[in-house]
Amino acid sequence: MHKPLTGIFPVAPTPFDDAGVVDIEGMRRVLDCMIDQGVDAICILANYSEQFVLSDQEREALTKVSLEHVAGRKPLIVTISHFSTDIVVQRARQAQAMGAHMVMIMPPYHGTLLKADDRRVFEHFNAVSEAIDIPIMVQDAPLSGVTLSVPLLVKMANEIEHVSFFKLECPFAADKLAALIEQGGDHIVGPFDGEEAVTLLADLDAGAIGTMTSGTLPELIRPIVTHYLAGEKDLALAQWQRCLPLINHENRQCGLRACKTVFKHGGVIKSDFVRHPQVAMSIRTETRLLELAQDLDVLALRWGK
């Protein structure tokens, strides 16, 4: 059992220069900006960090520089997902040795037809738990194509020592969160929402205690969670409605590129380059993104100026 952490745990983007080389100094600035945004924790090497285009050497360097630079100012979550259980265990040990507060893992998958069944998913997470002493967040995302049923998640929470946090961003996440909390009881320490907070109010209604968004506007999304958990539901709803146009545009039109573009225009990083086969967003989409961000006076748009 681990102590609950609540609030907002945004995903840090991985900055590259215009040639596609990892920008280590830019990574330090990303982390400083996110701390100034008032986040409760920071997640690195997630899907919105473009983990799928990073080499093992780049992952190790980014983990090392992030943990050293944050230096305990905020808890740091390291995403270690991989199809291979052996590799995930190695990544977990390395993250803990470097000082990670938590690891986040998707179920093992490698394309449409290469997925683990319930037994192997359980064994995958259990192997990680036996190798480390820090909390594990299970990422239940449609990207994997793996169905993590509520009974399986409850079994994992009950029987795997360090599985205690859950990021649900699957379709109908609120109903699944409610069922998970009801069936898992005290073993569900950290039920979290994802998908840039596009369904945050419904997920809070279902019992979520936090959210993992991008780094675009966490200082504006965090009050939604804090107001709600303080019983100030009207204030939470009003703040969510205020942020929703930008949240929706990011989630449905921009994806991970939104945060990098906002950070670039705010002087946090020098380039919003994304590695191929991803491509830059259209000027039309970028223009709307920046207009919506300016309307909300997003901190990242002025952080480096």
C-alpha positions as CSV (number, residue, x, y, z in Angstrom):
1,M,0.0,0.0,0.0
2,H,1.3,3.4,-1.0
3,K,0.4,6.9,0.2
4,P,-2.1,8.6,-2.2
5,L,-0.9,11.3,-4.4
6,T,-3.5,13.7,-5.9
7,G,-3.6,16.5,-8.3
8,I,-2.0,16.8,-11.8
9,F,0.9,14.7,-13.0
10,P,1.5,16.1,-16.6
11,V,3.7,14.4,-19.2
12,A,6.9,16.2,-20.1
13,P,7.5,16.6,-23.8
14,T,10.9,15.5,-25.1
15,P,12.5,18.5,-26.9
16,F,14.6,18.0,-30.1
17,D,16.5,20.6,-32.1
18,D,15.5,21.3,-35.7
19,A,17.7,18.4,-36.8
20,G,15.9,16.0,-34.5
21,V,18.7,15.7,-31.9
22,V,17.6,15.4,-28.3
23,D,17.9,18.9,-26.6
24,I,19.2,18.1,-23.1
25,E,19.3,21.8,-22.0
26,G,15.8,22.1,-23.4
27,M,14.7,19.2,-21.3
28,R,15.9,21.0,-18.2
29,R,13.9,24.1,-19.2
30,V,10.8,22.0,-19.8
31,L,11.1,20.6,-16.3
32,D,11.6,24.0,-14.7
33,C,8.6,25.4,-16.6
34,M,6.4,22.5,-15.4
35,I,7.5,23.1,-11.8
36,D,6.6,26.7,-12.2
37,Q,3.2,25.6,-13.5
38,G,2.5,24.2,-10.1
39,V,2.3,20.6,-11.0
40,D,2.1,17.9,-8.3
41,A,4.4,15.5,-10.2
42,I,6.0,15.1,-13.6
43,C,5.9,12.0,-15.9
44,I,8.7,11.5,-18.5
45,L,9.1,9.1,-21.4
46,A,5.4,8.6,-21.9
47,N,3.6,8.4,-25.2
48,Y,3.3,12.2,-25.2
49,S,7.0,12.3,-24.6
50,E,7.4,10.4,-27.9
51,Q,8.9,7.4,-26.1
52,F,8.4,5.3,-29.2
53,V,11.0,7.3,-31.2
54,L,13.7,7.3,-28.6
55,S,16.7,5.0,-28.5
56,D,17.6,3.2,-25.3
57,Q,20.6,5.5,-24.9
58,E,18.4,8.5,-25.2
59,R,15.9,7.2,-22.7
60,E,18.7,6.6,-20.2
61,A,20.2,10.1,-20.7
62,L,16.8,11.7,-20.4
63,T,16.0,9.8,-17.2
64,K,19.3,10.7,-15.7
65,V,19.1,14.4,-16.5
66,S,15.5,14.7,-15.5
67,L,16.0,13.1,-12.1
68,E,19.2,15.1,-11.4
69,H,17.7,18.4,-12.5
70,V,14.3,18.0,-10.7
71,A,16.4,16.9,-7.6
72,G,13.3,16.1,-5.5
73,R,11.5,19.3,-6.1
74,K,8.6,17.3,-7.5
75,P,8.0,13.5,-7.6
76,L,9.1,12.1,-11.0
77,I,7.3,9.2,-12.7
78,V,9.3,7.3,-15.4
79,T,7.4,5.4,-18.1
80,I,9.0,2.1,-18.8
81,S,6.6,0.3,-21.1
82,H,7.9,-2.4,-23.5
83,F,6.6,-5.7,-24.8
84,S,9.5,-7.6,-23.2
85,T,9.0,-8.3,-19.5
86,D,12.8,-8.6,-19.1
87,I,13.3,-5.1,-20.6
88,V,10.6,-3.6,-18.5
89,V,12.2,-5.1,-15.3
90,Q,15.6,-3.7,-16.3
91,R,14.0,-0.3,-17.0
92,A,12.2,-0.4,-13.6
93,R,15.4,-1.2,-11.7
94,Q,17.3,1.5,-13.5
95,A,14.5,4.1,-12.9
96,Q,14.4,3.3,-9.2
97,A,18.2,3.4,-8.9
98,M,18.2,6.8,-10.4
99,G,15.6,8.1,-7.9
100,A,12.3,7.7,-9.6
101,H,9.3,8.1,-7.3
102,M,7.0,5.9,-9.5
103,V,7.0,3.9,-12.8
104,M,4.2,3.8,-15.3
105,I,3.6,0.8,-17.5
106,M,1.2,-0.1,-20.3
107,P,0.3,-3.8,-20.8
108,P,2.6,-5.7,-23.1
109,Y,1.6,-5.4,-26.8
110,H,3.3,-5.2,-30.1
111,G,0.8,-4.5,-32.8
112,T,-2.7,-5.8,-33.4
113,L,-2.1,-9.5,-33.1
114,L,0.8,-9.6,-30.6
115,K,-0.7,-9.0,-27.2
116,A,-0.4,-10.7,-23.8
117,D,-3.4,-12.5,-22.3
118,D,-4.6,-11.8,-18.7
119,R,-2.3,-14.3,-17.2
120,R,0.8,-12.9,-18.9
121,V,-0.3,-9.3,-18.2
122,F,-0.4,-10.2,-14.5
123,E,3.0,-11.9,-14.7
124,H,4.4,-8.9,-16.5
125,F,3.4,-6.4,-13.8
126,N,4.2,-8.8,-11.0
127,A,7.8,-9.3,-12.3
128,V,8.3,-5.5,-12.1
129,S,6.8,-5.3,-8.6
130,E,9.1,-8.0,-7.4
131,A,12.1,-6.1,-8.8
132,I,11.4,-2.6,-7.2
133,D,10.1,-0.9,-4.1
134,I,8.3,2.1,-5.6
135,P,4.7,2.4,-6.8
136,I,3.5,1.2,-10.2
137,M,0.9,3.1,-12.2
138,V,-1.0,0.9,-14.7
139,Q,-1.7,2.8,-17.9
140,D,-5.0,1.6,-19.5
141,A,-5.0,3.3,-22.9
142,P,-6.6,2.4,-26.2
143,L,-3.2,2.7,-27.9
144,S,-2.3,-0.8,-26.7
145,G,-5.4,-2.5,-28.0
146,V,-5.3,-4.6,-24.9
147,T,-8.5,-4.9,-22.8
148,L,-7.7,-4.6,-19.1
149,S,-10.9,-5.8,-17.5
150,V,-11.9,-4.5,-14.1
151,P,-11.5,-8.0,-12.5
152,L,-8.0,-8.2,-13.8
153,L,-7.1,-4.7,-12.5
154,V,-8.6,-5.5,-9.2
155,K,-6.7,-8.8,-9.0
156,M,-3.5,-6.9,-9.8
157,A,-4.2,-4.3,-7.1
158,N,-5.0,-7.0,-4.5
159,E,-2.1,-9.4,-5.3
160,I,0.7,-7.3,-6.7
161,E,2.4,-5.3,-4.0
162,H,3.3,-2.2,-5.8
163,V,0.4,-1.9,-8.2
164,S,-1.7,0.9,-6.7
165,F,-2.1,3.7,-9.2
166,F,-4.2,3.5,-12.3
167,K,-4.4,5.9,-15.3
168,L,-7.6,5.1,-17.2
169,E,-8.0,6.8,-20.6
170,C,-10.0,4.1,-22.3
171,P,-13.5,4.7,-23.7
172,F,-16.2,5.1,-21.0
173,A,-13.4,5.6,-18.5
174,A,-15.7,7.0,-15.8
175,D,-17.8,3.9,-15.6
176,K,-14.6,1.8,-15.4
177,L,-13.1,4.0,-12.8
178,A,-16.2,3.7,-10.6
179,A,-16.3,-0.1,-10.9
180,L,-12.6,-0.3,-10.2
181,I,-12.9,1.8,-7.1
182,E,-16.0,-0.1,-5.9
183,Q,-14.5,-3.6,-6.4
184,G,-10.9,-2.8,-5.5
185,G,-11.6,-0.8,-2.3
186,D,-8.5,0.4,-0.4
187,H,-6.2,-1.3,-2.9
188,I,-7.0,1.4,-5.5
189,V,-4.8,4.1,-4.1
190,G,-4.5,6.4,-7.1
191,P,-7.4,6.3,-9.6
192,F,-6.4,8.8,-12.3
193,D,-7.8,10.3,-15.5
194,G,-5.9,10.9,-18.7
195,E,-6.5,12.1,-22.3
196,E,-5.7,15.8,-21.6
197,A,-8.6,16.0,-19.1
198,V,-11.2,16.0,-21.9
199,T,-13.4,13.7,-19.7
200,L,-12.1,15.0,-16.3
201,L,-15.5,16.0,-14.8
202,A,-17.1,12.7,-15.4
203,D,-14.0,10.9,-14.2
204,L,-13.9,13.0,-11.0
205,D,-17.6,12.2,-10.5
206,A,-16.6,8.5,-10.7
207,G,-13.9,8.9,-8.0
208,A,-10.7,9.9,-9.8
209,I,-8.3,11.8,-7.5
210,G,-6.0,13.2,-10.2
211,T,-5.2,13.6,-13.8
212,M,-2.3,13.0,-16.1
213,T,-2.5,15.6,-19.0
214,S,0.1,17.1,-21.2
215,G,2.2,20.0,-20.0
216,T,0.3,22.6,-22.0
217,L,-1.9,24.1,-19.3
218,P,-1.6,22.2,-16.0
219,E,-1.8,25.4,-13.9
220,L,-5.3,25.8,-15.3
221,I,-6.4,22.2,-15.0
222,R,-5.1,21.6,-11.5
223,P,-7.7,23.8,-9.9
224,I,-10.4,21.7,-11.5
225,V,-9.2,18.7,-9.4
226,T,-8.5,20.7,-6.2
227,H,-11.8,22.5,-6.3
228,Y,-13.6,19.2,-6.9
229,L,-11.8,17.3,-4.1
230,A,-12.6,20.2,-1.7
231,G,-16.3,19.8,-2.4
232,E,-16.4,23.0,-4.6
233,K,-18.0,21.2,-7.6
234,D,-19.5,24.4,-9.1
235,L,-16.0,26.0,-9.2
236,A,-14.6,22.8,-10.7
237,L,-17.2,22.7,-13.4
238,A,-16.8,26.4,-14.2
239,Q,-13.0,26.0,-14.6
240,W,-13.3,22.9,-16.7
241,Q,-15.8,24.7,-19.0
242,R,-13.3,27.6,-19.3
243,C,-10.5,25.3,-20.3
244,L,-12.5,22.9,-22.4
245,P,-12.1,24.5,-25.9
246,L,-8.2,24.3,-25.6
247,I,-8.4,20.9,-24.0
248,N,-10.6,19.6,-26.8
249,H,-8.4,21.2,-29.6
250,E,-5.3,19.6,-28.1
251,N,-6.9,16.2,-27.7
252,R,-8.7,16.0,-31.0
253,Q,-6.6,18.1,-33.4
254,C,-3.0,18.4,-32.1
255,G,-2.0,15.5,-30.0
256,L,1.4,15.6,-28.4
257,R,2.5,18.4,-30.8
258,A,0.4,20.9,-28.9
259,C,2.6,21.2,-25.8
260,K,5.8,21.4,-27.9
261,T,4.4,24.2,-30.0
262,V,3.1,26.2,-27.0
263,F,6.5,25.7,-25.3
264,K,8.3,26.8,-28.4
265,H,6.3,30.0,-28.8
266,G,6.7,30.7,-25.1
267,G,10.5,30.4,-25.3
268,V,10.7,27.3,-23.1
269,I,12.3,25.3,-26.0
270,K,13.8,26.3,-29.3
271,S,12.1,23.9,-31.6
272,D,8.8,22.0,-31.7
273,F,10.3,19.3,-34.0
274,V,8.6,15.9,-33.9
275,R,10.5,12.9,-35.3
276,H,9.3,11.1,-38.5
277,P,6.9,9.5,-39.2
278,Q,5.1,12.2,-37.3
279,V,4.9,15.6,-39.0
280,A,4.3,19.1,-37.9
281,M,0.7,20.3,-37.5
282,S,-0.9,22.4,-40.1
283,I,-0.7,26.2,-39.9
284,R,-4.5,26.3,-39.5
285,T,-4.4,23.9,-36.5
286,E,-1.4,25.7,-34.9
287,T,-3.1,29.1,-35.3
288,R,-6.2,28.0,-33.5
289,L,-4.1,26.3,-30.8
290,L,-2.1,29.5,-30.1
291,E,-5.3,31.7,-30.1
292,L,-7.0,29.4,-27.6
293,A,-3.8,29.3,-25.4
294,Q,-3.5,33.1,-25.5
295,D,-7.1,33.6,-24.6
296,L,-6.4,31.6,-21.4
297,D,-3.1,33.3,-20.8
298,V,-1.3,30.0,-20.5
299,L,1.8,30.3,-18.5
300,A,4.1,28.4,-20.9
301,L,3.4,31.0,-23.6
302,R,5.2,33.6,-21.6
303,W,7.5,31.6,-19.4
304,G,10.6,32.1,-21.4
305,K,10.0,35.6,-22.5
